[in-house]
Amino acid sequence: MSLRARLFVTYILVVVLCLGMVALAVTIIVQGQRDRLAMQRLDDMARPIYVQVRSLLRGQVSVGELWANLEEQARRNNVHILLIDGQGNIIREVSPKPHLQRPLEVAPEELPRDLSQPEQGTFVSATGQTFIFAAYPLARLPATREALRLQTLVLAIPRTGALAILASFIRPLLLGGLIALVLSLIVAILFARSIYLPINRVTAAVEKIAQGQYDQKIPEAGPREIRRLARSFNRMASEVKHSQQQLRHFVADVSHQLKSPLTSIQGFAQALLDGTANTKESRLKAATIISEESNRMRRQVEELLELARMQSGQLKMARETVDLGELLEHCQEIFAVQAEEKGVVLTLKSGPEMNVVGDIDRLEQVFNNLLDNAIKNSPPHGEVMVTTSKEKDFIEVRVVDDGPGIPPEQLPYVFERFYQVTGSRSGTGLGLAIAREIVLAHGGSIEARSEPGAGAEFIVRLPSS
């Protein structure tokens, strides 16, 4: 069943349910009101009849006159008049239609007796019919022979059933329900359009994305939930498009990065095979280059796999207290020879208690990469400065070099894999991407700042322990 059909069916069910609840409420209210009116009417009729019965018991009227009057009132008011003894037995009954109706059969416990004051209520006959009654005690009348037997005067009328009351309202309820149904369907159509049209647009856009058309965007219009759905879809579509672009770039970059060593390996391997490298020195050179290029390919593949594991969250980081001051001193010792060979001054300024929680080997990998890049890109007799400082809940490490700097338009991309800054800066394109993933896994951040010709500055922020 389509969404539109479900909305229509839902509206119809709501209307029918509301009509049923209204019918039930009206029936209950009308039933109660009718009972109150019936009791009031019985009470008004009971007073003159009570006077007539009292007159009979006092000998002021004859029995024939009394019964004639009672039959007339019972017929005119469509009421049952009962005279009951002290045990609840019916001594005499006057019916509104004596020739058409059978005498009432009522269990004594259902009828009122031993009353000290007038009473109203209901009783159920032997046939299951409910009656509303008004009862008056006769016990305080003069103690005649008749008075000793007659204890209670009861006037009763049949109670209108709920189905009968409901039947009297069925036509207006059906008419009102039909009008409400038509109006609700109109509202449902308008409401459904505001829901299923945006959903249809989302469905169509999803199908186009599945076909490879990633440049999809739907308007953010309609109810709040639909606008939220549209925003989420547009954000998802943008991320999918970006991911696909990254994937294409990644494949192209991998092909480019592996093409160069493969070309060298193939060329020198062919030279060995066809005899071009016919001297011992040339064969040694070919073997050396093949070995070096193979090792370079292996390192790149290992770095790619490591980066992929980091980005997918599969690489586990150790959690231990690391003194960044000691770690940076260790990194300085590692690169001291490389810096000295190039004539670069490597300076470290670190304060006390620069502690973080993390994986010391991975953090060393980050700072080794930054120092290696800084030394490689610094001119002879240049300087690489490493400083640490505390900034609120973070420890900040800055690595600054005197190199040619990074063009402003390339700064946002220096941490992308295989991205190499054009110009005189060097690098393989994977080290900074790996460094960023490691820092992010530690809950920190890394950024690059630079002015062309004024060196580059890399800032690593890590939560302090």
N, C-alpha and C positions, 0 to 999 in steps of 0.2 A: 504494500500500500504506500502510495506516495505521501510526501509530507503535507501537500495541500489537502489530500483526502483525509489524512489523519486530523488535521486542524478542523476541517468541516465536521467530521464525526465527533470530535471533542466538543465543539460548540453545540451541536445538536444534543449530545448527552448532558451538557451543562444546563441547557434550556429545559430539557425534560426533567432533570433532577430538581431544578429550581421550581418548576411548575408542581411537581409532586410534593415538594416541601411546603409550597404555598397552599396547595390543596389540603394537606394534612393540618397545617396551622389554622386555616380558615375553618375546617371541620371541627377542630377542638374548640376554637373560640366560639363558633356558632352553637355547638352542642352545649357548652357551658351557659351561654346567654339564653338559649331556649329553655334549659332546665330552670334557670332562675325565673324566667317569665312564667313558665308553667307553674312553678311553686307559688308565685305571687297570685296567679289566677286562681289556683286551687284554694289558697288562703282566703281570697275575696269571696269565692263561692261557698266556702265552708261556714262562714259566719251566719248567713241567714238560715242555712240548713240546720246548723247547730241550734239555732233559736227554735226552729220548728220541731226538732226532736225533743228539745227541752219542754216545749208546750205539750207534746204528747205525753211525756212522762209526768207532767203536772196535771194531766187531765183536761187541758184547755182545748185540745183538738182531738178528733177521733182518729183511729188507726187508718181508716179508709181515706180520710182527707189528707193525712200525712203521706201515705204511699202515693196518692195521686200527685201531690205536689212534688215528691221526690222523683217520680218517674218523669214528670214534665221537665224538671231541672236537669235530670240526667240526659234526657233526649236533646234538650235545647243546647246544653253545654258539652255534650259528648263526653260525659264523665261517669265513672263507676262510683257508686255510693255504697259503702260497706258499713255494717254495724257489727262490732266484734265484742265477744265476751272476754272475761278475764284470762282465759287460757289461749287466746289468739285465734279462736274459731270464729268463722263467719256465721253470724246468726241470720242476717238478712242481707241480700245484695240487690241493688237496683242498677240495671245495665242500661246504657243509652239505646241499645237495639236488642231488646229481650228476645225477639222472634228470630234474629239472625246470629246472635252470639251465644256461645255456651257459657254457663256460669264459670266464674273464675275459680280455679283450683290453686290455692296457695297454702304452703306449709305454714303451720301456726308460728314457727320460729321466725318466719320472714316478716310477719305483720307486727306492728307496734302494739304494745299492751302495757298495762300498769303505768299509764302516763300521769304525771302531775301537772304538765303544762303542754301546750300545743307543740307538735313535732312535724318536721318535714324530712323527706328522704326518698329512697327507692326500694322496691322489692321485686323479686323475680317469681313469676308464676310457674306452675308445674310444666307448662309448655315452653318455658325458656324465655318468655317475653318480659321485658323490663318495664315497670310502671313507676311513675313519679306520684308520690302521695303527700297529702296534708292530713294530719290526725289531730283530733281534739278529744280530751278526756271527758267522760260522762260520769265519772265516779262521784263527783261532788254535787250531783243533782239530788232531788228528794228521793228517799229510799223507798221507792215503790217496787212492785214485783218485777216490772219491766226494767227498772233502773238497776236492779240487782244483777240482771243478766247482761244488759248492755253496758259495756265499760268504755268503748272507744268508738268514735265516729271517724271514718276514713273516706276521703275522696281521692280517687286515683285516675290517672289518664296514661295511656301508653306513651312510652318514651320514643321519640323519633330516633331511628338508628343512624349510625355514622354514614352508612352507604346511601341512605335516603337523603341525608343532608348533602353528601358529596354529589349525588345525582342532580340535585337542584342547582349546583354550581358548575356542572360539567360543561354546559354550553359556553358560558362566559369564559371559563378557564381554557377551553379549546380555542376559542376565538383569540383570547389574549396570547395563548401559546403560539398560535399560528403567526400572529403579528410579531411576537418576540423572536420566533424562529427565522422569519424573513429578515428582520433587522439584524439578527446575529449572523446570518449567513453573509449579509452585505459587509458587516464589520469583519467577519472571518476572511472574506475575499481580500479586503483591503489590507488586513493584518498579515495574511498569508503572503501577499505579494511583497510586503516589506521584509519577509523572511526568506521565502524560497528563491526570489530573484537574486539577492546577493549570494545565496548558497549556490545557485546555478552558475553565477559568475566565478565563484571560487572553484567549483567543479571543472568548469571549462578551462580555467587557468591551470589547475593541477594536471589536467590531461595534456595541455600544451607543454608543461614542464616535463612530463613523462616522455613526450616526443622529442625533447631536447631543445625546446624553445624557452630558454631560461629568463628572458627579459619580459617578465610578466608582472603586472601591477593592477590591483583592483581598487576602485574608489572607496574611500572610507565614509560611507553614508548609511543611513538607516538607524535602527535602535542602537542603544549603547553596546549591547552584546555583539551585534553585527559589526559595528565599527571596531570593536576590540578584535573580533575575528579577522577583519580586513587588515588591521595594523599588524597582527601576528603573522598573517599570511604574507604580507608584503615584506616583513622583516625576514621571514623564512625564505621567501623567493630570492631576496637579495643575498642571503647567506649561501643559498644553493648556487646562485650565479657566481658568487665570489669563490666558493669552493671548487666549482668546475674550472674557473679561470686559473686558480692555483694549481689544480691537477694538471691542466694542459701545460702551464708554465713549468711545473715540476717535471713532467715527462720530457719536455723540450730541454730543460736544464740538465737533467740526468743524461739525456742523449748527447748533449753538447760536452758535458764534463767527461764522459767516458769515451767520447769519440777521439779526443786527442791522444790519450795513452794507447787506445786500441790501434790507432793509425801508426804510432811509433812502434808498437810491438809487432804489428803486421809487417811493416816495412823492413825492420831489422831481421825478423824471422825469415822473410823472403830472401833477404841478402845472404843469410846463412844457407838457405836451401839451394839457391841458384849459383852459389859460389862467388857472388860479388865480393863478399867479405872473405878474401882468400889469404889474408895474412893473419898471423897470430894476434897482432894488435887489433886489427879490425874485427876479428871474431870475438875477442875479449870485450871490445867496446860495444858490439852488438848485444852480447850476453848481458853486459852491465846495464845497458839502457832497458833491455827487456825486463830485467829484474827490478830496476827502479820504477819503471812504469807500472809493472804488475803490483808492486807494493803500494804505489800511489792509488791505483784502482781499488785495491783491497781496503785501504784506509778510508777512501770516499764511501765505499759500500758500507763499511762498519759504522761510519758517522751517520749515514743515511738511516741505517737500521736503528741506531741509538736515538736519533732525532724522532723517528716514527714511534718508537716505544715511549719516549717522553711525552709526545703530543697525544698519544692514546691513553696515557695514565698507567701504562704497564710497568714502568720503571720505578722500583721502590727506592726511596731515599731513607738513609739512616737518620735517626734522631738522637743527637748527642750535643753536648755543649762544646762549642768551637770558639777558641780565642782568635779573633781575626787578626790581632796584632802579631801573634806568633805565626799564624798561617801566612801572612803577607811577608814576614821576614824570611820564611822558608822559600816563598816564591822569588823573593829578591835574590837569594843565594843561588837558586836554579838559573836565573837569567843574568847573573853577574858577568859570567864569561862572555855570553853573547853580546851584552851591552859594551863590555870592555873592547871586544874585537871591533866593534863599529865606532868606538869612541863616544858612546852615549852615556851620560851620567844618569844613573838610576837611583833616585832618592825616595826614601820612605819616611813619612812622618805619621806616627800612630800614637794615640793616647792610651791610657791604661783602661782595663776592664771593658774591652770591646768584644763582649761575648754574644754569640747568637746560638740558636739551636738548629742543627742541620747535619748534612752529610759532608764531612771534611774533605773527602776525596772529590766530590762533585764541586764543592766550592773552590777547591784548588784548581780544578779544571777551568772554572770561570775566569779566575784571576790570571792563570797561566795564559789563557787565550788573549785576554786584554793586554797583558804585558808583552806578549809575543808580537801582537799587532802594533803596539805603541813603539817598540824598539825597531821593528822592520820599517815603519813609516817615518821614523825620526831621521833627520839629516845627521851626518857625521858631526861629532862634538855637540850634538843636541842634548836635550834633557827630558827624561821621563819622570814625572812627579806622581807619587802615590800618597794620598792623605786619607785619614779616617776622622770621623767626627760623629757625635751623638746628636740626633735631631728628634726630640720627644721620645717616642717608642721605637725609633729606628736607628740603626747604625749606617752611616753613609760612607761609602768608599769611592774616591775619585781617582781616576787614572788619566793623566794629562800628558800629551806629547807635543813636540814642536814640529810635527809633520806638515804636509801641505793642506791639511784640513779636508772637510767633506762639503761638497756643494749643497746649499740649502734645499734644493729640490730633491736631493737624494737621501737626506737625513731620515725621512719616514720609512725608508725601505732597507736600511742597513742591517736590520735583524731578520730580514727575509732569507730563506735558504737559497743558496747559490747566487745571492745578489752580490755583485762586486762593484765597488765604487769606481766610476770612470775617472781617469786622470792618473796621478802618480801614486795613489795609495794602492797597496797590494793586499791580497787575501784570497782564500779559496772559496769563500761564500757560505761555509757551513758552521764555522766556529762561533760566530756571533749568534746564529740561530739556536745552536745548542746551549750557549751561555744564557740566552733569554729564557729558554724552557727550564733550565736548572734554577734560575733565580725565581721564576714564577712558582715553581714547585715548592720553594721555601717561603712562599707568601710575600715575596719582595717585588721589586721592580728594577728595571734597568733602562737607561735612556742615553742618548748620544747628543752632544752639543758641539757645534763647530762653526767657525768662520773660515771661509776660503783663505788659505795662506797663513792662518793663525793657529794651526794645530787642531787637535780634536780632544774632547773631554768625554769620558764615559763614566756615568754615575750609577753605582749599584746601591740600592737601599734594601736592607734586611731587617726583619723584626729583631729587636734586642731581647735577650733572655732575662 
